[in-house]
């Protein structure tokens, strides 16, 4: 754990959430743009909190756990994978300058950037896996329901005789 990075990110957590919400409204993320601003901000704040928990713990698990937890909701709301991935990329882009500017020798800065990229990268990988798994389950469920519906209406069509 890098206490300098942790302290810096903790102090900037509110601004990170606010700036992330603003960036999502400015980018090609239609489902975020259609949501009330306060809901987007709350979601961004939760994402930042999970990221900071991962930074404090020195590993991606809290961040990955958060992302796994939101997948079903985002799929149900019609979000595209790229929209949620974009939120992660924007978070990473906002944190990089902070990590880079936190001081220290080259090795320290590189280690901080590796922590940030590692957490976000693992999150993106797991998000994609969980998102695609959820879509597959939804597709299988839709196919099953369609078969049941077809069976239900089989034989209800009028015959040519009358």
PyMOL CGO cylinders between C-alpha atoms (Angstrom):
from pymol import cmd
from pymol.cgo import CYLINDER

trace = [
    CYLINDER, 0.00, 0.00, 0.00, 1.25, 3.46, -0.89, 0.3, 1, 1, 1, 1, 1, 1,
    CYLINDER, 1.25, 3.46, -0.89, 0.09, 5.80, 1.87, 0.3, 1, 1, 1, 1, 1, 1,
    CYLINDER, 0.09, 5.80, 1.87, 0.84, 8.91, -0.21, 0.3, 1, 1, 1, 1, 1, 1,
    CYLINDER, 0.84, 8.91, -0.21, -1.34, 7.69, -3.08, 0.3, 1, 1, 1, 1, 1, 1,
    CYLINDER, -1.34, 7.69, -3.08, -4.06, 6.51, -0.71, 0.3, 1, 1, 1, 1, 1, 1,
    CYLINDER, -4.06, 6.51, -0.71, -4.16, 9.83, 1.14, 0.3, 1, 1, 1, 1, 1, 1,
    CYLINDER, -4.16, 9.83, 1.14, -4.23, 11.80, -2.09, 0.3, 1, 1, 1, 1, 1, 1,
    CYLINDER, -4.23, 11.80, -2.09, -7.04, 9.73, -3.58, 0.3, 1, 1, 1, 1, 1, 1,
    CYLINDER, -7.04, 9.73, -3.58, -9.03, 9.77, -0.33, 0.3, 1, 1, 1, 1, 1, 1,
    CYLINDER, -9.03, 9.77, -0.33, -8.81, 13.57, -0.29, 0.3, 1, 1, 1, 1, 1, 1,
    CYLINDER, -8.81, 13.57, -0.29, -9.95, 13.74, -3.94, 0.3, 1, 1, 1, 1, 1, 1,
    CYLINDER, -9.95, 13.74, -3.94, -12.67, 11.07, -3.79, 0.3, 1, 1, 1, 1, 1, 1,
    CYLINDER, -12.67, 11.07, -3.79, -15.57, 13.53, -4.02, 0.3, 1, 1, 1, 1, 1, 1,
    CYLINDER, -15.57, 13.53, -4.02, -14.00, 15.39, -6.93, 0.3, 1, 1, 1, 1, 1, 1,
    CYLINDER, -14.00, 15.39, -6.93, -13.24, 12.12, -8.70, 0.3, 1, 1, 1, 1, 1, 1,
    CYLINDER, -13.24, 12.12, -8.70, -16.90, 11.05, -8.45, 0.3, 1, 1, 1, 1, 1, 1,
    CYLINDER, -16.90, 11.05, -8.45, -18.12, 14.45, -9.62, 0.3, 1, 1, 1, 1, 1, 1,
    CYLINDER, -18.12, 14.45, -9.62, -15.64, 14.64, -12.50, 0.3, 1, 1, 1, 1, 1, 1,
    CYLINDER, -15.64, 14.64, -12.50, -16.42, 11.08, -13.58, 0.3, 1, 1, 1, 1, 1, 1,
    CYLINDER, -16.42, 11.08, -13.58, -20.15, 11.84, -13.72, 0.3, 1, 1, 1, 1, 1, 1,
    CYLINDER, -20.15, 11.84, -13.72, -19.45, 15.00, -15.74, 0.3, 1, 1, 1, 1, 1, 1,
    CYLINDER, -19.45, 15.00, -15.74, -17.21, 13.07, -18.14, 0.3, 1, 1, 1, 1, 1, 1,
    CYLINDER, -17.21, 13.07, -18.14, -19.87, 10.39, -18.68, 0.3, 1, 1, 1, 1, 1, 1,
    CYLINDER, -19.87, 10.39, -18.68, -22.41, 13.04, -19.63, 0.3, 1, 1, 1, 1, 1, 1,
    CYLINDER, -22.41, 13.04, -19.63, -19.92, 14.48, -22.12, 0.3, 1, 1, 1, 1, 1, 1,
    CYLINDER, -19.92, 14.48, -22.12, -19.04, 11.15, -23.79, 0.3, 1, 1, 1, 1, 1, 1,
    CYLINDER, -19.04, 11.15, -23.79, -20.95, 8.70, -25.95, 0.3, 1, 1, 1, 1, 1, 1,
    CYLINDER, -20.95, 8.70, -25.95, -22.71, 6.97, -23.07, 0.3, 1, 1, 1, 1, 1, 1,
    CYLINDER, -22.71, 6.97, -23.07, -26.43, 7.32, -23.84, 0.3, 1, 1, 1, 1, 1, 1,
    CYLINDER, -26.43, 7.32, -23.84, -27.73, 5.31, -20.89, 0.3, 1, 1, 1, 1, 1, 1,
    CYLINDER, -27.73, 5.31, -20.89, -25.80, 7.47, -18.44, 0.3, 1, 1, 1, 1, 1, 1,
    CYLINDER, -25.80, 7.47, -18.44, -26.97, 10.65, -20.19, 0.3, 1, 1, 1, 1, 1, 1,
    CYLINDER, -26.97, 10.65, -20.19, -30.61, 9.52, -19.90, 0.3, 1, 1, 1, 1, 1, 1,
    CYLINDER, -30.61, 9.52, -19.90, -30.36, 9.02, -16.13, 0.3, 1, 1, 1, 1, 1, 1,
    CYLINDER, -30.36, 9.02, -16.13, -30.93, 11.73, -13.54, 0.3, 1, 1, 1, 1, 1, 1,
    CYLINDER, -30.93, 11.73, -13.54, -27.65, 13.49, -12.73, 0.3, 1, 1, 1, 1, 1, 1,
    CYLINDER, -27.65, 13.49, -12.73, -27.88, 12.63, -9.03, 0.3, 1, 1, 1, 1, 1, 1,
    CYLINDER, -27.88, 12.63, -9.03, -28.18, 8.90, -9.80, 0.3, 1, 1, 1, 1, 1, 1,
    CYLINDER, -28.18, 8.90, -9.80, -25.17, 8.99, -12.12, 0.3, 1, 1, 1, 1, 1, 1,
    CYLINDER, -25.17, 8.99, -12.12, -23.22, 10.87, -9.46, 0.3, 1, 1, 1, 1, 1, 1,
    CYLINDER, -23.22, 10.87, -9.46, -24.19, 8.32, -6.79, 0.3, 1, 1, 1, 1, 1, 1,
    CYLINDER, -24.19, 8.32, -6.79, -23.09, 5.47, -9.05, 0.3, 1, 1, 1, 1, 1, 1,
    CYLINDER, -23.09, 5.47, -9.05, -19.80, 7.23, -9.79, 0.3, 1, 1, 1, 1, 1, 1,
    CYLINDER, -19.80, 7.23, -9.79, -19.21, 7.83, -6.07, 0.3, 1, 1, 1, 1, 1, 1,
    CYLINDER, -19.21, 7.83, -6.07, -19.76, 4.11, -5.38, 0.3, 1, 1, 1, 1, 1, 1,
    CYLINDER, -19.76, 4.11, -5.38, -17.37, 3.18, -8.19, 0.3, 1, 1, 1, 1, 1, 1,
    CYLINDER, -17.37, 3.18, -8.19, -14.72, 5.54, -6.82, 0.3, 1, 1, 1, 1, 1, 1,
    CYLINDER, -14.72, 5.54, -6.82, -15.24, 4.17, -3.29, 0.3, 1, 1, 1, 1, 1, 1,
    CYLINDER, -15.24, 4.17, -3.29, -14.73, 0.59, -4.52, 0.3, 1, 1, 1, 1, 1, 1,
    CYLINDER, -14.73, 0.59, -4.52, -11.62, 1.69, -6.41, 0.3, 1, 1, 1, 1, 1, 1,
    CYLINDER, -11.62, 1.69, -6.41, -10.20, 3.41, -3.32, 0.3, 1, 1, 1, 1, 1, 1,
    CYLINDER, -10.20, 3.41, -3.32, -10.90, 0.34, -1.23, 0.3, 1, 1, 1, 1, 1, 1,
    CYLINDER, -10.90, 0.34, -1.23, -8.88, -1.68, -3.74, 0.3, 1, 1, 1, 1, 1, 1,
    CYLINDER, -8.88, -1.68, -3.74, -6.02, 0.83, -3.67, 0.3, 1, 1, 1, 1, 1, 1,
    CYLINDER, -6.02, 0.83, -3.67, -5.98, 0.75, 0.15, 0.3, 1, 1, 1, 1, 1, 1,
    CYLINDER, -5.98, 0.75, 0.15, -5.97, -3.05, 0.13, 0.3, 1, 1, 1, 1, 1, 1,
    CYLINDER, -5.97, -3.05, 0.13, -3.31, -3.30, -2.55, 0.3, 1, 1, 1, 1, 1, 1,
    CYLINDER, -3.31, -3.30, -2.55, -5.37, -5.53, -4.85, 0.3, 1, 1, 1, 1, 1, 1,
    CYLINDER, -5.37, -5.53, -4.85, -8.30, -5.40, -7.23, 0.3, 1, 1, 1, 1, 1, 1,
    CYLINDER, -8.30, -5.40, -7.23, -10.77, -7.64, -5.37, 0.3, 1, 1, 1, 1, 1, 1,
    CYLINDER, -10.77, -7.64, -5.37, -13.01, -4.91, -3.83, 0.3, 1, 1, 1, 1, 1, 1,
    CYLINDER, -13.01, -4.91, -3.83, -13.24, -3.18, -7.21, 0.3, 1, 1, 1, 1, 1, 1,
    CYLINDER, -13.24, -3.18, -7.21, -13.92, -6.43, -9.05, 0.3, 1, 1, 1, 1, 1, 1,
    CYLINDER, -13.92, -6.43, -9.05, -16.55, -7.41, -6.47, 0.3, 1, 1, 1, 1, 1, 1,
    CYLINDER, -16.55, -7.41, -6.47, -18.32, -4.07, -6.98, 0.3, 1, 1, 1, 1, 1, 1,
    CYLINDER, -18.32, -4.07, -6.98, -18.32, -4.52, -10.75, 0.3, 1, 1, 1, 1, 1, 1,
    CYLINDER, -18.32, -4.52, -10.75, -19.68, -8.05, -10.52, 0.3, 1, 1, 1, 1, 1, 1,
    CYLINDER, -19.68, -8.05, -10.52, -22.42, -6.66, -8.31, 0.3, 1, 1, 1, 1, 1, 1,
    CYLINDER, -22.42, -6.66, -8.31, -23.63, -4.08, -10.83, 0.3, 1, 1, 1, 1, 1, 1,
    CYLINDER, -23.63, -4.08, -10.83, -23.60, -6.20, -13.98, 0.3, 1, 1, 1, 1, 1, 1,
    CYLINDER, -23.60, -6.20, -13.98, -27.11, -7.65, -13.71, 0.3, 1, 1, 1, 1, 1, 1,
    CYLINDER, -27.11, -7.65, -13.71, -28.59, -4.20, -13.10, 0.3, 1, 1, 1, 1, 1, 1,
    CYLINDER, -28.59, -4.20, -13.10, -26.73, -2.58, -15.99, 0.3, 1, 1, 1, 1, 1, 1,
    CYLINDER, -26.73, -2.58, -15.99, -27.73, -5.35, -18.40, 0.3, 1, 1, 1, 1, 1, 1,
    CYLINDER, -27.73, -5.35, -18.40, -31.35, -5.09, -17.26, 0.3, 1, 1, 1, 1, 1, 1,
    CYLINDER, -31.35, -5.09, -17.26, -31.21, -1.33, -17.84, 0.3, 1, 1, 1, 1, 1, 1,
    CYLINDER, -31.21, -1.33, -17.84, -29.98, -1.89, -21.40, 0.3, 1, 1, 1, 1, 1, 1,
    CYLINDER, -29.98, -1.89, -21.40, -26.44, -0.56, -20.92, 0.3, 1, 1, 1, 1, 1, 1,
    CYLINDER, -26.44, -0.56, -20.92, -23.89, -1.60, -23.48, 0.3, 1, 1, 1, 1, 1, 1,
    CYLINDER, -23.89, -1.60, -23.48, -20.67, -3.12, -22.24, 0.3, 1, 1, 1, 1, 1, 1,
    CYLINDER, -20.67, -3.12, -22.24, -18.72, -0.27, -23.82, 0.3, 1, 1, 1, 1, 1, 1,
    CYLINDER, -18.72, -0.27, -23.82, -20.65, 2.29, -21.75, 0.3, 1, 1, 1, 1, 1, 1,
    CYLINDER, -20.65, 2.29, -21.75, -19.67, 0.70, -18.46, 0.3, 1, 1, 1, 1, 1, 1,
    CYLINDER, -19.67, 0.70, -18.46, -16.13, 0.06, -19.71, 0.3, 1, 1, 1, 1, 1, 1,
    CYLINDER, -16.13, 0.06, -19.71, -15.96, 3.75, -20.62, 0.3, 1, 1, 1, 1, 1, 1,
    CYLINDER, -15.96, 3.75, -20.62, -16.70, 4.69, -17.01, 0.3, 1, 1, 1, 1, 1, 1,
    CYLINDER, -16.70, 4.69, -17.01, -13.71, 2.59, -15.94, 0.3, 1, 1, 1, 1, 1, 1,
    CYLINDER, -13.71, 2.59, -15.94, -11.45, 4.14, -18.57, 0.3, 1, 1, 1, 1, 1, 1,
    CYLINDER, -11.45, 4.14, -18.57, -12.50, 7.64, -17.52, 0.3, 1, 1, 1, 1, 1, 1,
    CYLINDER, -12.50, 7.64, -17.52, -11.80, 6.81, -13.88, 0.3, 1, 1, 1, 1, 1, 1,
    CYLINDER, -11.80, 6.81, -13.88, -8.35, 5.51, -14.78, 0.3, 1, 1, 1, 1, 1, 1,
    CYLINDER, -8.35, 5.51, -14.78, -7.65, 8.61, -16.88, 0.3, 1, 1, 1, 1, 1, 1,
    CYLINDER, -7.65, 8.61, -16.88, -8.62, 10.86, -13.94, 0.3, 1, 1, 1, 1, 1, 1,
    CYLINDER, -8.62, 10.86, -13.94, -6.46, 8.97, -11.44, 0.3, 1, 1, 1, 1, 1, 1,
    CYLINDER, -6.46, 8.97, -11.44, -3.30, 8.70, -13.57, 0.3, 1, 1, 1, 1, 1, 1,
    CYLINDER, -3.30, 8.70, -13.57, -2.30, 12.38, -13.31, 0.3, 1, 1, 1, 1, 1, 1,
    CYLINDER, -2.30, 12.38, -13.31, -2.87, 12.26, -9.56, 0.3, 1, 1, 1, 1, 1, 1,
    CYLINDER, -2.87, 12.26, -9.56, -0.69, 9.18, -9.19, 0.3, 1, 1, 1, 1, 1, 1,
    CYLINDER, -0.69, 9.18, -9.19, 1.93, 10.66, -11.46, 0.3, 1, 1, 1, 1, 1, 1,
    CYLINDER, 1.93, 10.66, -11.46, 1.96, 13.99, -9.66, 0.3, 1, 1, 1, 1, 1, 1,
    CYLINDER, 1.96, 13.99, -9.66, 2.11, 12.54, -6.13, 0.3, 1, 1, 1, 1, 1, 1,
    CYLINDER, 2.11, 12.54, -6.13, 5.88, 12.79, -6.12, 0.3, 1, 1, 1, 1, 1, 1,
    CYLINDER, 5.88, 12.79, -6.12, 8.60, 10.28, -5.60, 0.3, 1, 1, 1, 1, 1, 1,
    CYLINDER, 8.60, 10.28, -5.60, 11.28, 8.77, -7.74, 0.3, 1, 1, 1, 1, 1, 1,
    CYLINDER, 11.28, 8.77, -7.74, 10.62, 7.12, -11.08, 0.3, 1, 1, 1, 1, 1, 1,
    CYLINDER, 10.62, 7.12, -11.08, 10.24, 3.65, -9.59, 0.3, 1, 1, 1, 1, 1, 1,
    CYLINDER, 10.24, 3.65, -9.59, 7.63, 4.90, -7.10, 0.3, 1, 1, 1, 1, 1, 1,
    CYLINDER, 7.63, 4.90, -7.10, 5.62, 6.70, -9.76, 0.3, 1, 1, 1, 1, 1, 1,
    CYLINDER, 5.62, 6.70, -9.76, 5.73, 3.68, -12.07, 0.3, 1, 1, 1, 1, 1, 1,
    CYLINDER, 5.73, 3.68, -12.07, 4.60, 1.43, -9.19, 0.3, 1, 1, 1, 1, 1, 1,
    CYLINDER, 4.60, 1.43, -9.19, 1.67, 3.76, -8.46, 0.3, 1, 1, 1, 1, 1, 1,
    CYLINDER, 1.67, 3.76, -8.46, 0.62, 3.81, -12.09, 0.3, 1, 1, 1, 1, 1, 1,
    CYLINDER, 0.62, 3.81, -12.09, 0.89, 0.02, -12.19, 0.3, 1, 1, 1, 1, 1, 1,
    CYLINDER, 0.89, 0.02, -12.19, -1.40, -0.25, -9.17, 0.3, 1, 1, 1, 1, 1, 1,
    CYLINDER, -1.40, -0.25, -9.17, -4.00, 2.00, -10.80, 0.3, 1, 1, 1, 1, 1, 1,
    CYLINDER, -4.00, 2.00, -10.80, -3.80, 0.24, -14.16, 0.3, 1, 1, 1, 1, 1, 1,
    CYLINDER, -3.80, 0.24, -14.16, -3.78, -3.20, -12.54, 0.3, 1, 1, 1, 1, 1, 1,
    CYLINDER, -3.78, -3.20, -12.54, -6.92, -2.54, -10.52, 0.3, 1, 1, 1, 1, 1, 1,
    CYLINDER, -6.92, -2.54, -10.52, -8.82, -0.98, -13.41, 0.3, 1, 1, 1, 1, 1, 1,
    CYLINDER, -8.82, -0.98, -13.41, -7.54, -3.57, -15.89, 0.3, 1, 1, 1, 1, 1, 1,
    CYLINDER, -7.54, -3.57, -15.89, -8.61, -6.49, -13.71, 0.3, 1, 1, 1, 1, 1, 1,
    CYLINDER, -8.61, -6.49, -13.71, -11.94, -4.75, -13.24, 0.3, 1, 1, 1, 1, 1, 1,
    CYLINDER, -11.94, -4.75, -13.24, -12.41, -4.36, -17.00, 0.3, 1, 1, 1, 1, 1, 1,
    CYLINDER, -12.41, -4.36, -17.00, -11.57, -8.01, -17.61, 0.3, 1, 1, 1, 1, 1, 1,
    CYLINDER, -11.57, -8.01, -17.61, -14.00, -9.23, -14.98, 0.3, 1, 1, 1, 1, 1, 1,
    CYLINDER, -14.00, -9.23, -14.98, -16.68, -6.76, -16.05, 0.3, 1, 1, 1, 1, 1, 1,
    CYLINDER, -16.68, -6.76, -16.05, -16.51, -8.01, -19.64, 0.3, 1, 1, 1, 1, 1, 1,
    CYLINDER, -16.51, -8.01, -19.64, -16.65, -11.64, -18.51, 0.3, 1, 1, 1, 1, 1, 1,
    CYLINDER, -16.65, -11.64, -18.51, -19.59, -11.08, -16.15, 0.3, 1, 1, 1, 1, 1, 1,
    CYLINDER, -19.59, -11.08, -16.15, -21.42, -8.82, -18.61, 0.3, 1, 1, 1, 1, 1, 1,
    CYLINDER, -21.42, -8.82, -18.61, -21.17, -11.32, -21.45, 0.3, 1, 1, 1, 1, 1, 1,
    CYLINDER, -21.17, -11.32, -21.45, -22.17, -14.19, -19.13, 0.3, 1, 1, 1, 1, 1, 1,
    CYLINDER, -22.17, -14.19, -19.13, -25.23, -12.21, -18.04, 0.3, 1, 1, 1, 1, 1, 1,
    CYLINDER, -25.23, -12.21, -18.04, -26.18, -11.46, -21.64, 0.3, 1, 1, 1, 1, 1, 1,
    CYLINDER, -26.18, -11.46, -21.64, -25.83, -15.14, -22.49, 0.3, 1, 1, 1, 1, 1, 1,
    CYLINDER, -25.83, -15.14, -22.49, -28.08, -16.12, -19.57, 0.3, 1, 1, 1, 1, 1, 1,
    CYLINDER, -28.08, -16.12, -19.57, -30.64, -13.51, -20.67, 0.3, 1, 1, 1, 1, 1, 1,
    CYLINDER, -30.64, -13.51, -20.67, -30.53, -14.84, -24.23, 0.3, 1, 1, 1, 1, 1, 1,
    CYLINDER, -30.53, -14.84, -24.23, -31.02, -18.42, -23.04, 0.3, 1, 1, 1, 1, 1, 1,
    CYLINDER, -31.02, -18.42, -23.04, -33.92, -17.34, -20.84, 0.3, 1, 1, 1, 1, 1, 1,
    CYLINDER, -33.92, -17.34, -20.84, -35.52, -15.41, -23.73, 0.3, 1, 1, 1, 1, 1, 1,
    CYLINDER, -35.52, -15.41, -23.73, -35.19, -18.46, -26.00, 0.3, 1, 1, 1, 1, 1, 1,
    CYLINDER, -35.19, -18.46, -26.00, -36.77, -20.67, -23.35, 0.3, 1, 1, 1, 1, 1, 1,
    CYLINDER, -36.77, -20.67, -23.35, -39.66, -18.24, -22.91, 0.3, 1, 1, 1, 1, 1, 1,
    CYLINDER, -39.66, -18.24, -22.91, -40.16, -18.00, -26.67, 0.3, 1, 1, 1, 1, 1, 1,
    CYLINDER, -40.16, -18.00, -26.67, -40.38, -21.82, -26.93, 0.3, 1, 1, 1, 1, 1, 1,
    CYLINDER, -40.38, -21.82, -26.93, -42.94, -21.89, -24.13, 0.3, 1, 1, 1, 1, 1, 1,
    CYLINDER, -42.94, -21.89, -24.13, -44.94, -19.14, -25.80, 0.3, 1, 1, 1, 1, 1, 1,
    CYLINDER, -44.94, -19.14, -25.80, -44.83, -20.99, -29.14, 0.3, 1, 1, 1, 1, 1, 1,
    CYLINDER, -44.83, -20.99, -29.14, -46.09, -24.15, -27.40, 0.3, 1, 1, 1, 1, 1, 1,
    CYLINDER, -46.09, -24.15, -27.40, -48.84, -22.21, -25.68, 0.3, 1, 1, 1, 1, 1, 1,
    CYLINDER, -48.84, -22.21, -25.68, -50.19, -20.84, -28.95, 0.3, 1, 1, 1, 1, 1, 1,
    CYLINDER, -50.19, -20.84, -28.95, -49.64, -23.97, -31.03, 0.3, 1, 1, 1, 1, 1, 1,
    CYLINDER, -49.64, -23.97, -31.03, -52.96, -25.15, -32.39, 0.3, 1, 1, 1, 1, 1, 1,
    CYLINDER, -52.96, -25.15, -32.39, -54.77, -21.89, -31.85, 0.3, 1, 1, 1, 1, 1, 1,
    CYLINDER, -54.77, -21.89, -31.85, -54.49, -20.80, -35.47, 0.3, 1, 1, 1, 1, 1, 1,
    CYLINDER, -54.49, -20.80, -35.47, -57.74, -21.19, -37.44, 0.3, 1, 1, 1, 1, 1, 1,
    CYLINDER, -57.74, -21.19, -37.44, -57.82, -24.08, -39.87, 0.3, 1, 1, 1, 1, 1, 1,
    CYLINDER, -57.82, -24.08, -39.87, -58.57, -23.52, -43.58, 0.3, 1, 1, 1, 1, 1, 1,
    CYLINDER, -58.57, -23.52, -43.58, -61.92, -25.34, -43.14, 0.3, 1, 1, 1, 1, 1, 1,
    CYLINDER, -61.92, -25.34, -43.14, -63.29, -22.75, -40.91, 0.3, 1, 1, 1, 1, 1, 1,
]
cmd.load_cgo(trace, "trace")
